Amino acid sequence: MVLRAGTLVESLGGKLFGDASRVFEGLAPLESANSSDLSFLSHPKYQRQLSDSKAGCVIVSPQMQALAVERGDCIVADNPYLYFARVTQLWKRSLPQSDVALIHPSAVIDSKANVHPTARIGALCVVEAGAHIGADTVLKSRVTVSENCTVGERCLIHPGVVIGADGFGFAPNDGAWEKIEQLGNVRIGNDVEIGANTCIDRGALQDTVLEDGVKLDNLIQIGHNVFVGRHTAMAGCAGVAGSAHIGAHCTVGGGAVVLGHLTLADGVNISAASVATRSILKSGHYTGMFPIDDNAAWEKNAASVKQLASLRERIRALEVQIKLLTPNTSSN
């Protein structure tokens, strides 16, 4: 696979400074790229790596143009990271396509399932009765789509994903647990990507919903009746407990947890390893980490921590008053 610089700019735009006939044989990070590779600089803090890079050409922002031109060939784009993402898409489309059957012979598809003719179903997948798989959606190996669950168009479901297992619902009964039957389904919109071994439980009564454009990493748990708004992204090992409502364009960092029945407004960003213990109704970046402790002590300490900012301001105000009331003895 090779790609010429001039062809790339004709396809994706940007402004080329350098040899339009230059051929790229690979895509690589700045620090490991060689003269036949295309790389990119997405953040000014890595500009030292730009100066030292041996890449044949680097995608940069207009702010980095002078430094990049001084180093060698470059493509200037308003958003280098997005430009590089589109380069990877172009590159993949140009790779040789193997002649693989749309439905692997080992896949098990119920006769009452509805699989679009353009969908790809990988090895050892299971698509149960009443399930619906949309156009151009790809199920990698060992994906399970349980009964009556819906996956939209152009989705990519990675190996081991389980869509529509029972939600975790049990009623206590004299020291034992009585199962609450999970009667809802899972509805997944278009252009959704779900990472390997992620589990999305069906709703107890209403459906569990992932809207268009949602991106989930590996090993994520989505509980029953959860709603995830469009274009929200979650990193690996995040967990969302039952009946939480997450808005559009949110991000949830790796290992973070959203407790059940909470609401996150549109545009909320949760830091990695944080625990959302209350609803967040205003967009912004939120972090919540606290050392493990006896629960009663933890609750008291957590309540105190919430007062630290106001206590600090009160202390500062008192310090000012003390200075005003203290006689100046330095002149004596």
RAQUIFEN-V188138 format. One record per backbone hydrogen bond with DSSP energy under -0.5 kcal/mol. CO is the residue of the C=O (numbers start at 1). NH is the residue of the N-H. Records with the same first field share a line. If there is no record, write none. Layout:
BEGIN
CO = NH ; NH
END
This chain:
BEGIN
3 = 24
4 = 8
5 = 9
6 = 10
7 = 11
8 = 12
9 = 13
14 = 16
15 = 76
16 = 18
17 = 74
18 = 20
19 = 22
20 = 6
22 = 5
24 = 3
26 = 38
29 = 32 ; 33
30 = 54
33 = 54
34 = 37 ; 56
36 = 25 ; 26
37 = 56 ; 57
38 = 28
39 = 59
40 = 42
43 = 46
44 = 47
46 = 49 ; 50
47 = 51
48 = 52
49 = 53
50 = 53
57 = 39
58 = 60 ; 75
59 = 41
60 = 77
61 = 64
62 = 65
64 = 68
65 = 69
66 = 70
67 = 71
68 = 72
73 = 58
74 = 17
75 = 60 ; 77
76 = 15
79 = 83
80 = 84
81 = 85
82 = 86
83 = 87
84 = 88
85 = 89
86 = 90
87 = 91
88 = 92
89 = 93
90 = 94
91 = 95
92 = 95
96 = 98
98 = 100
102 = 104 ; 121
104 = 107
107 = 109
108 = 110 ; 127
110 = 113
112 = 130
113 = 115
114 = 116 ; 133
116 = 119
120 = 122 ; 139
121 = 104
122 = 125
123 = 142
125 = 108
126 = 128 ; 145
127 = 110
128 = 131
129 = 148
131 = 114
132 = 151
133 = 116
134 = 137
135 = 154
137 = 120
138 = 140 ; 157
139 = 122
140 = 143
141 = 160
143 = 126
144 = 146 ; 163
145 = 128
146 = 149
149 = 132
150 = 188
151 = 134
152 = 134 ; 155
153 = 191
155 = 138
156 = 158 ; 194
157 = 140
158 = 161
159 = 197
161 = 144 ; 163
162 = 164 ; 200
163 = 146
165 = 202
167 = 169
169 = 180
171 = 178
173 = 176
176 = 173
177 = 179
178 = 171
179 = 181
181 = 183
185 = 203 ; 208
186 = 150 ; 188
187 = 210
188 = 152
189 = 152
190 = 213
192 = 156
193 = 216
194 = 158
195 = 198
196 = 219
198 = 162
199 = 201 ; 222
200 = 164 ; 165
203 = 184
204 = 183
208 = 187
209 = 228
210 = 189
211 = 214
212 = 231
214 = 193
215 = 234
216 = 195
217 = 195
218 = 237
220 = 199 ; 222
221 = 223 ; 240
222 = 201
223 = 226
224 = 243
226 = 209
227 = 246
228 = 211
229 = 232
230 = 249
232 = 215
233 = 252
234 = 217
235 = 238
236 = 255
238 = 221
239 = 258
240 = 223
241 = 244
242 = 261
244 = 227 ; 246
245 = 264
246 = 229
247 = 229 ; 250
248 = 267
250 = 233
251 = 270
252 = 235
253 = 256
254 = 273
256 = 239
257 = 259 ; 276
258 = 241
259 = 262
262 = 245
263 = 280
264 = 247
265 = 268
267 = 284
268 = 251 ; 270
269 = 271 ; 286
270 = 253
271 = 274
274 = 257
275 = 277
276 = 259
279 = 281
280 = 265
284 = 269 ; 286
286 = 271
288 = 275
294 = 298
295 = 299
296 = 300
297 = 301
298 = 302
299 = 303
300 = 304
301 = 305
302 = 306
304 = 307
305 = 308
307 = 311
308 = 312
309 = 313
310 = 314
311 = 315
312 = 316
313 = 317
314 = 318
315 = 319
316 = 320
317 = 321
318 = 322
319 = 323
320 = 324
321 = 325
322 = 326
327 = 329
329 = 332
END
